[in-house]
Structure formats: structure tokens, C-alpha cells
Amino acid sequence: MASRTNQRILLACALLCAAALPCADSSRLKAAESQLQPAVAAANFPIASGARLAGDGKQTRFILDLDQAITFRAVTLADPYRVVIDVPQLSFQLPAGTGAGGRGLVKAFRYGLVMPGGSRIVFDLTGPARIAKSYVLEAANGQPARLVLELEEVDRAAFVPAQAPENRPELRPTIAEAQPATAPAATAPDTAQQKADGRPVVVIDPGHGGIDNGTQSSGESEKNLVLAFGLALRDRLEKAGKYRVVMTRDDDTFIPLNDRTKIARNLKAALFVSIHADALPRAEGDAQGATIYTLSDKASDAEAQRLADAENRADAIAGFNLAEEPTDVADILIDLTQRETRTFSNRFARLLMGEMKSTVRMHKHPLKSAGFRVLKAPDVPSVLVEIGYVSNKGDLEHLVSEGWRSKAVGSMAQAIDGFLTKRMATAGSSN
């Protein structure tokens, strides 16, 4: 299990060379979104052209239309009840809104890239259900190839034993282990080159990705907005040449939360910056402006707690079983190293607020804290920056604007440089 986790980390570290995306407005951002997808045509990925549900609350069938037969693995998960299908990387060419509504035993489903070479479909269930049948039909009689999943309602007592590996041979791999055979092998980074490059490492973490779209509004997805921002920030920092910049993802790939922090820890990063763009539920009003979050055991307010809860569910959205996540990070939070790290994180957050408020609109309470899992690296100063609210019309106009992005990136780069320059000078004088 540990080796496969390390493979995912190393694979994410290897994705460092995507081009910057010029996005001047909403239409150009949509064009950029297509660039963020892997090279579908070049790689000849199978195409999923249609998906539908049939049946009722006792039996429900899912059908996925494909241009060729594929292999797959299907598993069930509880709390909440879900079905997860892992497949080779697909080009999803499904109508807009596919999966948003459900039928029968399925409340809704989502789909997307979960690793290079592997895609995933996750079904949210109305209650416990078992996989009665699952198979792929070859194309025949003018009909496309199809992946078919048939679900049957069961009670909780029947559902839990059905998950036991000894009772269900096809479930023996855990979610983390159920990698499609076509997934590329992880490549270890050039450790010699890392040692030779003594510059401080800055890890930029665009939130969400792949199957996890994040928040969505007016046709824009958070995962694409924050990736475009992260790539622009990377390019700005690399142009200065003072820091080695690593992206947790530089394409539309899902990276588990713990792997994001492990990337920073393995590289002994000097700073970790996670980029997000939140949405406020309509019932909670209309918030606007950028907000900077640091780690805290107790949230600074109800909104910070809501956001942390939502972001911490990212792995569940992608189908990962959070019960299997290690607890070592939580256990080490009381360590003195963590206390010092929080001090540095808070210092950078204040510096970043000072730089950003002169160039972009800030939230009325710009500094907040909550228990974000992605900020729990005990030895890497870390912040999570909500660059704006996609639920606010004015913020969304900024988020798709190249001019706004350039100003925001500039102020963030200035804060990073000011923080690390002072910290490195202090570290040097103490040696």
C-alpha cells in the first residue's frame, strides 16, 4: 500500500512541464480548458459518448456507450454509500449535465481523470446496494460497445459482508490499489539533480482536478480556474530564477489530499501554497474577495469550518476510502516542529494579505483558519488561498480575466519572495 502511495506521489512530482495558459476571458478560458485535458487524439484514448440510468429503487442499471471495449474494476463503499468504477483513461464526450441527476438507487454520478492513464466513475447511492452484474458488451449490430453495471437494493447487513474480499474476489484490490492495467508506471525524479539544485522549493497546489471539479458556476469549473492561476504563478516565479517550483498537478489529474502534502514534505519545501476558488451557498448570502487560510485545530468562524469540511471531502468525492488514511500527520500536530511551522505559516499569510490587498479585492475578513487536511504538513509552512468566489459575479469576472490574474499572481509572487528572502537570510545568519 505504501509503495503505491509513493508511486502516486512520484508520478505527481514528474508532471512539471505544462505550458502557461493565456486566458483573457471566459471564452478563452474554455479554450484553455481543452488544453488542460491530456492529448486525447494523440494517445487514442477510448471515447465515452453517452451515459444513462434505467430502473427503479429496487434495481438500477447504468450504461456507458464507448467506441471500443475496455477493462474495468468495480467496488462498493459505505458511509456514504457509493459504487466506484475504475477504467483506463477515457475521453469523456458526454452531454453537459450528465450525471447531475439520478434515478432509482443512484442519486447522481460523476466522472473524470483520477491519474494519468486511469479514469473513474463514482456513483452516489440512495442506500446500500450490491453489484448484481457488471460487464462490457462488444460493438454489434450498429450499437456501440457498452459498459453495463446492474445494481440491486440490499439492507446494511447484507451490504457490509458483501464488501469482504474473501466473499467478493473482484473486490480484493482496495480503491488505491485498483489501478487500470494501462496506467503508466511511476517515474522517480532525478534525485541527483534535486541535490545539485540548492534553491528553496516552492510547491504550488491547484485544488481539485480530474474527477473532482470543485465548485462550478456559469459554466466555469474551479479546477480549471485554479490550475490556470497556478501555472501563471509558477511561470512568474521560475522567470525570477530564485526558486525551484513544483506543481502538485499541472494538468487535469486528481491528486489525493495526503499525497499533495507528501510532495511538499518529500521535497523539503520551503513553502506550500494551495490555490482554490470557493462558492457560497445561496442561502448564506453573497461573499466576495480573496481569503487566506492557515491551519488551526479550531476554525476561526462558521464559514471557515464549512469550507474546510468541504475541501476535506475531496478524497471521498473521488472514491478513496478515507478510513485507510494514515494518522501519523494528525498525531504529530502537537510536536514543537508543527508549532514553529504554524508561526511561519501565519507570518506568510499576513505578508501575503498585505501584498494582495493593494492589487486585488479582499474578503471583509481576509485572514482565517481551519483544519484543512492539505495544510497539515508538520514541517512545511502552508497556506490555502481562496482567490475569489465563483458564486459572486464580480469575482468570477476577475477569475477569468488575464489582466486580473496577472496582478494577483504578481502580488503573490512578491509576497513569496519577501517571505523566503527574509527566512533564508535568517537561516543563513544562524549557521
Secondary structure, 3 states (H helix, E strand, C coil): CHHHHHHHHHHHHCCCCCCCCCCCCHHHHHHHHHHHCCCHHHHCCCEEEEEEEEECCCEEEEEEEECCCCCCEEEEECCCCEEEEEEECCEECCCCCCCCCCECCEEEEEEEEEECCEEEEEEEECCCEEEEEEEEECCECCECEEEEEEEEECCHHHHHHHCCCCCCHHHCCCCCCCCCCCCCCCCCCCHHHHHHCCCCEEEEEECCECCECCCEECCEEHHHHHHHHHHHHHHHHHHHCCCEEEECCCCCCCCCHHHHHHHHHHCCCCEEEEEEEECCCHHHCCCCCEEEEEECCCCCCHHHHHHHHHHHCHHHHCCCCHHHCCCHHHHHCCCHHHHHHHHHHHHHHHHHHHHHCCCCCEEEEEEEEECCHHHCCCCCCEEEEEEEECCCHHHHHHHCCHHHHHHHHHHHHHHHHHHHHHHHHHHHHHC
